[in-house]
Amino acid sequence: MAAGVLTVPRLFLGEALKRLRAESKKTLDETAAAIGKSRARLINVLDGKGTLTAEELARLLDFLGADPSKKSGLLALGAEARKRPTRRPYTDLLPTVFERIIDLQSMAAEIDWYERGVIPGLLQIPEYFEAIVADTEGIWWGPSWEQRRNWVTFHLERQRTILQARPAKIMRFVITDDALRTEVGDPRTMGRQLEHLLSLLDEWPNVSIQVLSSTASHNPAPSAGLILLRLGAQQHPIGFLPVAYGPSTYLDDPDDTERLARAFARVRDLAMPPDESRAMIATLLAQVGSAS
């Protein structure tokens, strides 16, 4: 059994198993005994530093009461986790990709997020997120009201957990100005979304938002966003490259994450300072209110 080296798939698997165990209300000792492992070995797996054989993982998922669809996905993730670590980017081809990036955000101590044309997910109100999901229904995925409801519920629960985490996560956002002006849902939704951004800045001193002109020159990432997740002093950062459709790419090689860090630092330098950004959001909110 490969162990000791933290990789992106192992992080994903460990976080998913933590969530399953919490939902099942099984203790660590009970869970370890169910697969014939020591408590320390199980913790190693939950922390993303170890793996289980296919048989051990299947037995663990049965013990924790995973439903068939979740079990299938986690067994596939377990196969990825058992692969020998490489320096290549990890390309996530498994279903429910959005759940795994939110898991990584839950683990991160610091989140640097640059987004073009859309409000970053951690800052979205329910109506904004649901409108985006509705716009993609029947295009990237089949129409399903139940699936949409489940996605919205999961998104909001995890968003709340991340914002309310203790110790507080440092979260730095850079958003292009067209994201603030593009109507998602309807004018009322956009007004409430802008209000929410201002309330976040008032309520959460660990959150910063800067606005970048979508036409700014010298932008090192003019056509795509990026996310850099810093997991703490003992673990290297992980980068994520958002896409509209297709496999999600995670970067954990230090050369790659240092490039992402430089790119994020540049867009922060190009963006308006936080106070000016806040004033711009307030101005746009006033315009939305007067037009409605």
VOBA-1610 file (N, C-alpha, C; in pm, whole numbers, padded with zeros to 5 digits, always signed):
BEGIN
Met+00084-00119+00000Met+00000+00000+00000Met+00086+00123+00000Ala+00068+00212-00098Ala+00144+00335-00102Ala+00101+00424+00013Ala+00196+00490+00076Ala+00163+00577+00188Ala+00271+00681+00206Gly+00239+00787+00277Gly+00338+00884+00317Gly+00348+01005+00226Val+00308+00994+00100Val+00319+01105+00007Val+00181+01164-00018Leu+00166+01293+00010Leu+00038+01358-00010Leu+00020+01392-00156Thr-00091+01348-00215Thr-00123+01381-00354Thr-00265+01436-00359Val-00301+01498-00471Val-00434+01556-00484Val-00543+01449-00472Pro-00535+01335-00544Pro-00641+01235-00526Pro-00651+01183-00383Arg-00538+01168-00314Arg-00542+01122-00174Arg-00608+01225-00084Leu-00581+01353-00110Leu-00650+01457-00035Leu-00800+01449-00056Phe-00842+01433-00182Phe-00984+01423-00213Phe-01046+01304-00142Leu-00980+01189-00150Leu-01034+01069-00088Leu-01044+01084+00062Gly-00940+01137+00124Gly-00940+01155+00269Gly-01052+01246+00316Glu-01073+01357+00245Glu-01177+01451+00285Glu-01316+01389+00267Ala-01336+01314+00159Ala-01465+01248+00137Ala-01492+01145+00245Leu-01390+01071+00285Leu-01407+00971+00391Leu-01433+01037+00526Lys-01370+01149+00551Lys-01397+01223+00675Lys-01545+01262+00682Arg-01597+01312+00570Arg-01735+01355+00567Arg-01829+01236+00586Leu-01798+01125+00522Leu-01881+01004+00538Leu-01881+00956+00682Arg-01763+00955+00743Arg-01754+00908+00881Arg-01833+00999+00975Ala-01825+01131+00952Ala-01900+01223+01036Ala-02050+01200+01021Glu-02094+01178+00899Glu-02237+01154+00874Glu-02283+01023+00937Ser-02194+00924+00939Ser-02231+00792+00995Ser-02227+00789+01147Lys-02158+00891+01206Lys-02140+00899+01351Lys-02058+00781+01407Lys-01977+00718+01323Lys-01887+00613+01369Lys-01760+00675+01427Thr-01708+00616+01533Thr-01584+00667+01590Thr-01464+00623+01506Leu-01351+00689+01529Leu-01229+00651+01458Leu-01191+00507+01491Asp-01203+00470+01617Asp-01164+00334+01656Asp-01256+00229+01591Glu-01386+00256+01588Glu-01479+00163+01524Glu-01449+00150+01375Thr-01419+00262+01313Thr-01394+00262+01169Thr-01265+00189+01137Ala-01162+00213+01216Ala-01034+00145+01193Ala-01049-00006+01212Ala-01123-00044+01317Ala-01142-00188+01343Ala-01218-00256+01231Ala-01309-00184+01166Ala-01392-00243+01061Ala-01309-00286+00941Ile-01192-00223+00921Ile-01106-00261+00808Ile-00974-00321+00854Gly-00965-00352+00985Gly-00846-00417+01036Gly-00722-00331+01034Lys-00738-00201+01052Lys-00625-00109+01056Lys-00616-00042+01191Ser-00498+00011+01221Ser-00483+00086+01345Ser-00545+00224+01329Arg-00574+00286+01440Arg-00627+00423+01438Arg-00530+00517+01366Ala-00401+00501+01393Ala-00300+00588+01331Ala-00299+00570+01179Arg-00313+00445+01132Arg-00312+00420+00988Arg-00436+00481+00922Leu-00550+00472+00989Leu-00672+00532+00934Leu-00658+00684+00927Ile-00604+00745+01032Ile-00585+00890+01031Ile-00494+00931+00916Asn-00393+00849+00889Asn-00303+00876+00777Asn-00380+00883+00645Val-00474+00791+00628Val-00556+00790+00506Val-00648+00913+00503Leu-00711+00944+00614Leu-00802+01058+00620Leu-00730+01190+00596Asp-00602+01196+00630Asp-00523+01317+00609Asp-00463+01325+00469Gly-00493+01227+00384Gly-00446+01231+00247Gly-00303+01184+00228Lys-00249+01114+00327Lys-00110+01070+00319Lys-00096+00920+00303Gly-00207+00853+00279Gly-00202+00709+00261Gly-00319+00663+00178Thr-00318+00535+00142Thr-00427+00479+00063Thr-00470+00346+00121Leu-00578+00293+00067Leu-00627+00160+00102Leu-00635+00076-00024Thr-00628-00055-00006Thr-00651-00142-00122Thr-00797-00129-00164Ala-00828-00176-00284Ala-00966-00169-00332Ala-01060-00243-00238Glu-01016-00359-00187Glu-01100-00438-00098Glu-01121-00365+00035Glu-01015-00307+00089Glu-01027-00234+00215Glu-01119-00113+00201Leu-01103-00041+00091Leu-01186+00077+00070Leu-01333+00039+00053Ala-01360-00068-00022Ala-01498-00113-00039Ala-01560-00152+00095Arg-01482-00221+00179Arg-01532-00261+00311Arg-01559-00137+00398Leu-01470-00040+00389Leu-01488+00083+00467Leu-01613+00159+00422Leu-01634+00168+00291Leu-01750+00241+00240Leu-01880+00171+00280Asp-01880+00039+00280Asp-01998-00034+00325Asp-02024-00008+00473Phe-01918-00008+00552Phe-01931+00015+00696Phe-01987+00154+00725Leu-01945+00252+00644Leu-01989+00389+00665Leu-02123+00419+00598Gly-02179+00320+00528Gly-02312+00336+00471Gly-02318+00420+00345Ala-02213+00419+00264Ala-02214+00495+00138Ala-02317+00437+00043Asp-02396+00524-00021Asp-02494+00473-00117Asp-02420+00427-00244Pro-02486+00346-00329Pro-02416+00285-00444Pro-02348+00384-00536Ser-02411+00497-00566Ser-02350+00593-00659Ser-02227+00657-00595Lys-02235+00691-00467Lys-02120+00749-00399Lys-02008+00647-00385Lys-02045+00523-00357Lys-01944+00418-00342Lys-01868+00400-00474Ser-01940+00399-00584Ser-01876+00382-00714Ser-01775+00493-00741Gly-01815+00618-00713Gly-01726+00730-00736Gly-01603+00727-00647Leu-01621+00687-00521Leu-01508+00684-00428Leu-01414+00566-00457Leu-01467+00457-00507Leu-01380+00347-00548Leu-01293+00391-00666Ala-01351+00466-00758Ala-01273+00518-00871Ala-01168+00617-00821Leu-01204+00700-00724Leu-01108+00793-00666Leu-00998+00718-00592Gly-01035+00608-00526Gly-00935+00527-00458Gly-00833+00470-00554Ala-00877+00431-00673Ala-00784+00381-00775Ala-00686+00490-00816Glu-00735+00614-00829Glu-00646+00726-00860Glu-00548+00751-00746Ala-00596+00738-00623Ala-00512+00764-00506Ala-00399+00663-00492Arg-00421+00541-00543Arg-00319+00437-00530Arg-00208+00450-00635Lys-00228+00535-00734Lys-00126+00548-00837Lys+00000+00615-00782Arg+00113+00578-00840Arg+00240+00636-00797Arg+00241+00787-00822Pro+00284+00867-00722Pro+00288+01013-00742Pro+00379+01052-00858Thr+00337+01151-00934Thr+00419+01205-01043Thr+00422+01356-01031Arg+00504+01419-01113Arg+00511+01565-01114Arg+00412+01625-01215Arg+00336+01540-01281Arg+00240+01591-01379Arg+00115+01645-01309Pro+00047+01742-01373Pro-00080+01790-01316Pro-00179+01675-01304Tyr-00265+01683-01201Tyr-00370+01583-01186Tyr-00493+01631-01262Thr-00541+01549-01354Thr-00660+01582-01432Thr-00777+01501-01379Asp-00875+01570-01325Asp-00990+01506-01262Asp-01097+01477-01367Leu-01118+01349-01394Leu-01219+01307-01492Leu-01342+01246-01426Leu-01346+01247-01293Leu-01456+01182-01222Leu-01579+01274-01214Pro-01697+01215-01190Pro-01818+01299-01178Pro-01810+01392-01057Thr-01903+01488-01050Thr-01917+01585-00940Thr-01784+01651-00906Val-01720+01705-01009Val-01592+01773-00992Val-01603+01887-00891Phe-01716+01960-00895Phe-01728+02079-00810Phe-01722+02044-00663Glu-01763+01923-00626Glu-01757+01884-00485Glu-01612+01876-00438Arg-01522+01829-00524Arg-01384+01810-00481Arg-01308+01941-00468Ile-01335+02038-00555Ile-01267+02167-00538Ile-01315+02235-00411Ile-01443+02217-00375Ile-01493+02275-00250Ile-01429+02204-00131Asp-01406+02073-00143Asp-01334+02001-00036Asp-01196+02061-00015Leu-01125+02089-00124Leu-00991+02148-00111Leu-00999+02286-00045Gln-01099+02364-00082Gln-01116+02495-00019Gln-01141+02480+00130Ser-01213+02374+00169Ser-01237+02349+00312Ser-01107+02320+00386Met-01013+02256+00318Met-00885+02220+00381Met-00787+02337+00386Ala-00803+02434+00298Ala-00703+02539+00281Ala-00703+02636+00399Ala-00585+02686+00432Ala-00572+02794+00531Ala-00585+02930+00463Glu-00543+02938+00336Glu-00553+03061+00259Glu-00604+03028+00119Ile-00690+03115+00067Ile-00746+03097-00067Ile-00722+03223-00148Asp-00651+03210-00259Asp-00633+03320-00355Asp-00715+03284-00479Trp-00809+03372-00517Trp-00903+03337-00624Trp-00917+03456-00718Tyr-00878+03435-00843Tyr-00898+03535-00949Tyr-01000+03478-01046Glu-01104+03556-01075Glu-01210+03507-01162Glu-01245+03613-01266Arg-01273+03567-01386Arg-01312+03656-01495Arg-01460+03636-01529Gly-01535+03745-01531Gly-01671+03744-01583Gly-01778+03684-01496Val-01743+03634-01378Val-01842+03571-01290Val-01797+03590-01146Ile-01893+03602-01055Ile-01860+03612-00912Ile-01807+03477-00865Pro-01694+03473-00793Pro-01641+03345-00743Pro-01743+03271-00657Gly-01740+03139-00665Gly-01839+03056-00599Gly-01855+03081-00451Leu-01746+03106-00379Leu-01755+03127-00234Leu-01826+03257-00199Leu-01842+03345-00296Leu-01906+03474-00270Leu-02049+03480-00323Gln-02097+03374-00385Gln-02227+03377-00451Gln-02342+03357-00352Ile-02450+03433-00373Ile-02573+03409-00298Ile-02647+03292-00361Pro-02744+03232-00291Pro-02814+03115-00347Pro-02878+03141-00482Glu-02944+03257-00498Glu-03013+03285-00624Glu-02916+03297-00741Tyr-02799+03355-00714Tyr-02699+03371-00820Tyr-02647+03234-00863Phe-02612+03150-00764Phe-02561+03017-00796Phe-02666+02935-00870Glu-02790+02941-00823Glu-02895+02862-00888Glu-02921+02910-01031Ala-02910+03041-01053Ala-02929+03094-01188Ala-02820+03043-01282Ile-02698+03035-01233Ile-02588+02982-01315Ile-02613+02835-01347Val-02654+02758-01246Val-02682+02617-01268Val-02796+02601-01368Ala-02899+02684-01356Ala-03013+02676-01447Ala-02971+02709-01591Asp-02879+02804-01607Asp-02834+02843-01741Asp-02757+02731-01810Thr-02697+02641-01732Thr-02617+02532-01791Thr-02697+02403-01805Glu-02818+02403-01749Glu-02903+02283-01754Glu-02942+02252-01899Gly-02928+02126-01937Gly-02958+02086-02073Gly-02846+02112-02171Ile-02735+02170-02121Ile-02618+02194-02206Ile-02502+02110-02157Trp-02452+02140-02038Trp-02341+02060-01983Trp-02392+01939-01907Trp-02517+01940-01866Trp-02575+01829-01791Trp-02725+01825-01819Gly-02788+01709-01796Gly-02929+01691-01828Gly-03019+01765-01732Pro-03139+01802-01777Pro-03233+01873-01689Pro-03277+01785-01573Ser-03265+01838-01452Ser-03305+01763-01333Ser-03323+01862-01219Trp-03449+01887-01181Trp-03474+01980-01071Trp-03413+01927-00942Glu-03421+01797-00919Glu-03367+01740-00795Glu-03216+01757-00789Gln-03148+01732-00902Gln-03003+01747-00904Gln-02964+01892-00879Arg-03039+01984-00941Arg-03010+02126-00919Arg-03025+02162-00772Arg-03132+02115-00710Arg-03155+02143-00567Arg-03043+02086-00482Asn-02998+01963-00513Asn-02891+01902-00436Asn-02761+01980-00450Trp-02732+02026-00571Trp-02611+02104-00593Trp-02614+02235-00514Val-02729+02302-00518Val-02741+02429-00447Val-02726+02406-00297Thr-02791+02302-00244Thr-02782+02273-00100Thr-02638+02243-00059Phe-02570+02157-00137Phe-02431+02122-00106Phe-02344+02247-00111His-02359+02326-00216His-02278+02446-00234His-02293+02541-00116Leu-02414+02565-00073Leu-02438+02662+00033Leu-02391+02610+00169Glu-02408+02481+00194Glu-02361+02423+00320Glu-02211+02434+00331Arg-02141+02399+00223Arg-01995+02404+00226Arg-01945+02548+00229Gln-02013+02638+00158Gln-01976+02779+00159Gln-01982+02833+00302Arg-02091+02800+00372Arg-02107+02845+00510Arg-01996+02789+00600Thr-01963+02662+00580Thr-01858+02599+00660Thr-01724+02668+00638Ile-01693+02701+00513Ile-01565+02763+00480Ile-01557+02905+00538Leu-01665+02981+00524Leu-01663+03118+00575Leu-01655+03122+00727Gln-01718+03025+00793Gln-01724+03027+00938Gln-01615+02943+01003Ala-01519+02896+00925Ala-01412+02809+00977Ala-01332+02882+01085Arg-01287+02806+01182Arg-01198+02857+01286Arg-01077+02765+01299Pro-00955+02820+01289Pro-00925+02962+01268Pro-00973+03008+01131Ala-00999+03139+01121Ala-01053+03195+00998Ala-00955+03178+00882Lys-01007+03145+00767Lys-00924+03134+00647Lys-00899+03274+00590Ile-00778+03298+00542Ile-00749+03422+00471Ile-00794+03402+00326Met-00886+03487+00280Met-00942+03471+00145Met-00927+03601+00068Arg-00852+03595-00041Arg-00826+03712-00125Arg-00888+03687-00263Phe-00975+03778-00306Phe-01045+03763-00434Phe-01011+03880-00525Val-00990+03850-00652Val-00981+03952-00756Val-01087+03917-00860Ile-01177+04014-00889Ile-01289+03990-00979Ile-01284+04096-01089Thr-01302+04056-01212Thr-01308+04155-01318Thr-01440+04232-01312Asp-01435+04358-01355Asp-01552+04445-01339Asp-01673+04398-01418Asp-01652+04324-01528Asp-01767+04276-01605Asp-01850+04175-01526Ala-01788+04106-01428Ala-01864+04013-01343Ala-01967+04087-01260Leu-01935+04211-01222Leu-02026+04290-01139Leu-02138+04352-01221Arg-02116+04363-01352Arg-02213+04429-01439Arg-02300+04329-01517Thr-02253+04207-01531Thr-02327+04107-01608Thr-02446+04056-01529Glu-02565+04067-01587Glu-02685+04025-01515Glu-02695+03873-01513Val-02698+03816-01396Val-02721+03673-01375Val-02853+03659-01301Gly-02945+03584-01358Gly-03079+03574-01299Gly-03163+03691-01345Asp-03173+03795-01261Asp-03249+03915-01295Asp-03189+04031-01215Pro-03236+04155-01239Pro-03179+04269-01166Pro-03188+04255-01014Arg-03296+04196-00965Arg-03309+04180-00819Arg-03199+04086-00767Thr-03173+03979-00840Thr-03066+03887-00800Thr-02932+03960-00797Met-02904+04041-00900Met-02776+04111-00904Met-02766+04213-00791Gly-02877+04279-00760Gly-02875+04374-00649Gly-02843+04304-00518Arg-02907+04191-00495Arg-02881+04117-00371Arg-02738+04061-00369Gln-02687+04024-00487Gln-02549+03974-00493Gln-02450+04084-00458Leu-02470+04203-00510Leu-02381+04314-00478Leu-02391+04351-00330Glu-02512+04351-00276Glu-02530+04374-00132Glu-02452+04272-00050His-02457+04147-00096His-02388+04039-00024His-02238+04062-00023Leu-02182+04106-00134Leu-02038+04133-00138Leu-02001+04240-00035Leu-02080+04344-00027Leu-02052+04450+00070Leu-02066+04400+00213Ser-02167+04317+00238Ser-02187+04266+00374Ser-02074+04172+00414Leu-02022+04096+00318Leu-01908+04010+00348Leu-01788+04093+00391Leu-01765+04202+00322Leu-01651+04288+00356Leu-01670+04351+00494Asp-01795+04381+00530Asp-01822+04439+00661Asp-01808+04336+00773Glu-01851+04213+00744Glu-01861+04111+00849Glu-01735+04027+00866Trp-01660+04008+00757Trp-01548+03915+00761Trp-01417+03987+00727Pro-01341+04029+00827Pro-01214+04100+00800Pro-01110+04013+00731Asn-01130+03882+00731Asn-01036+03791+00665Asn-01061+03781+00515Val-01167+03849+00466Val-01202+03845+00324Val-01167+03978+00259Ser-01094+03974+00148Ser-01068+04096+00071Ser-01115+04075-00072Ile-01170+04181-00132Ile-01218+04176-00269Ile-01160+04296-00344Gln-01095+04269-00456Gln-01045+04375-00542Gln-01106+04359-00681Val-01134+04471-00744Val-01195+04471-00877Val-01088+04508-00979Leu-01081+04428-01084Leu-00984+04449-01192Leu-01060+04484-01320Ser-01015+04586-01391Ser-01077+04619-01519Ser-01058+04503-01616Ser-01166+04464-01683Ser-01158+04354-01779Ser-01073+04390-01900Thr-01043+04519-01916Thr-00960+04563-02029Thr-00822+04608-01983Ala-00786+04576-01860Ala-00655+04618-01808Ala-00543+04561-01893Ser-00444+04643-01922Ser-00328+04595-01996Ser-00230+04527-01901His-00142+04446-01958His-00037+04374-01883His-00094+04266-01791Asn-00217+04223-01817Asn-00277+04116-01737Asn-00215+03982-01779Pro-00152+03909-01687Pro-00089+03782-01723Pro-00189+03669-01745Ala-00316+03690-01708Ala-00420+03588-01727Ala-00543+03655-01785Pro-00536+03701-01910Pro-00645+03781-01967Pro-00768+03700-02007Ser-00756+03568-02013Ser-00869+03490-02067Ser-00918+03380-01974Ala-00863+03367-01855Ala-00905+03259-01765Ala-00871+03293-01622Gly-00950+03235-01530Gly-00925+03256-01388Gly-00828+03153-01332Leu-00800+03165-01203Leu-00714+03069-01134Leu-00745+03071-00986Ile-00720+02959-00921Ile-00736+02947-00776Ile-00609+02885-00719Leu-00557+02945-00613Leu-00441+02891-00544Leu-00479+02867-00399Leu-00464+02742-00355Leu-00503+02701-00221Leu-00379+02668-00140Arg-00359+02742-00032Arg-00244+02720+00056Arg-00292+02638+00174Leu-00238+02517+00189Leu-00290+02421+00285Leu-00219+02425+00420Gly-00128+02518+00439Gly-00056+02528+00565Gly+00092+02507+00545Ala+00169+02535+00650Ala+00314+02534+00639Ala+00371+02396+00606Gln+00301+02289+00645Gln+00355+02155+00628Gln+00321+02095+00492Gln+00240+02163+00410Gln+00199+02108+00282Gln+00215+02213+00173His+00248+02167+00054His+00267+02262-00055His+00132+02308-00109Pro+00127+02427-00170Pro+00001+02478-00225Pro-00049+02391-00341Ile-00176+02406-00370Ile-00237+02337-00484Ile-00310+02441-00569Gly-00288+02438-00699Gly-00354+02529-00790Gly-00467+02460-00863Phe-00566+02537-00902Phe-00680+02485-00977Phe-00711+02581-01090Leu-00735+02525-01210Leu-00765+02607-01327Leu-00910+02584-01367Pro-01000+02679-01341Pro-01142+02661-01374Pro-01164+02652-01525Val-01259+02569-01565Val-01296+02556-01705Val-01448+02554-01715Ala-01500+02593-01833Ala-01645+02588-01852Ala-01693+02444-01864Tyr-01611+02359-01927Tyr-01649+02219-01946Tyr-01523+02139-01970Gly-01527+02012-01929Gly-01412+01925-01953Gly-01341+01892-01825Pro-01230+01820-01835Pro-01157+01778-01716Pro-01100+01896-01639Ser-01105+01886-01507Ser-01048+01989-01421Ser-00901+01957-01395Thr-00818+02061-01395Thr-00674+02043-01379Thr-00628+02101-01247Tyr-00557+02018-01171Tyr-00498+02059-01045Tyr-00346+02054-01058Leu-00279+02156-01005Leu-00134+02167-01014Leu-00076+02167-00873Asp+00015+02074-00847Asp+00078+02074-00715Asp+00230+02075-00722Asp+00287+02078-00842Asp+00431+02091-00853Asp+00470+02234-00813Pro+00573+02250-00728Pro+00610+02384-00681Pro+00639+02483-00794Asp+00698+02437-00903Asp+00723+02529-01015Asp+00593+02586-01069Asp+00490+02500-01080Asp+00361+02545-01131Asp+00290+02638-01033Thr+00288+02601-00905Thr+00216+02683-00809Thr+00286+02817-00785Glu+00419+02820-00801Glu+00489+02948-00791Glu+00450+03040-00907Arg+00429+02983-01025Arg+00383+03063-01139Arg+00244+03119-01113Leu+00155+03035-01059Leu+00021+03082-01026Leu+00027+03193-00921Ala+00115+03177-00823Ala+00129+03280-00719Ala+00176+03412-00779Arg+00269+03405-00874Arg+00316+03528-00939Arg+00204+03592-01021Ala+00125+03508-01090Ala+00015+03562-01170Ala-00088+03629-01080Phe-00119+03566-00966Phe-00218+03626-00876Phe-00166+03757-00817Ala-00038+03758-00782Ala+00020+03882-00729Ala+00013+03994-00832Arg+00034+03961-00960Arg+00027+04063-01064Arg-00114+04118-01079Val-00216+04029-01084Val-00352+04080-01103Val-00397+04161-00981Arg-00347+04129-00863Arg-00378+04210-00744Arg-00317+04349-00757Asp-00194+04354-00809Asp-00129+04483-00829Asp-00203+04568-00932Leu-00258+04502-01036Leu-00329+04574-01142Leu-00469+04617-01100Ala-00526+04547-01002Ala-00664+04574-00960Ala-00673+04700-00874Met-00795+04751-00861Met-00818+04864-00770Met-00785+04822-00627Pro-00737+04913-00544Pro-00719+04881-00402Pro-00853+04843-00338Pro-00850+04773-00225Pro-00975+04728-00163Pro-01076+04838-00137Asp-01033+04954-00089Asp-01128+05061-00059Asp-01196+05112-00187Glu-01119+05130-00294Glu-01177+05175-00420Glu-01269+05068-00479Ser-01231+04941-00461Ser-01315+04831-00510Ser-01448+04830-00438Arg-01444+04851-00306Arg-01569+04853-00230Arg-01658+04968-00276Ala-01597+05084-00301Ala-01674+05199-00346Ala-01738+05171-00482Met-01667+05101-00568Met-01723+05069-00700Met-01843+04976-00687Ile-01832+04876-00600Ile-01943+04783-00580Ile-02064+04859-00527Ala-02041+04951-00433Ala-02151+05030-00376Ala-02216+05117-00484Thr-02135+05174-00574Thr-02188+05256-00681Thr-02276+05174-00776Leu-02226+05054-00812Leu-02304+04967-00901Leu-02433+04922-00834Leu-02428+04899-00704Leu-02550+04862-00631Leu-02653+04976-00637Ala-02607+05097-00620Ala-02697+05212-00627Ala-02759+05223-00767Gln-02681+05194-00869Gln-02733+05200-01006Gln-02838+05091-01030Val-02812+04972-00979Val-02910+04865-00992Val-03039+04900-00920Gly-03025+04959-00801Gly-03143+04996-00723Gly-03224+05103-00790Ser-03158+05201-00854Ser-03232+05308-00918Ser-03299+05263-01047Ala-03242+05157-01109Ala-03299+05107-01235Ala-03414+05012-01213Ser-03425+04954-01092Ser-03528+04854-01067Ser-03658+04918-01015
//
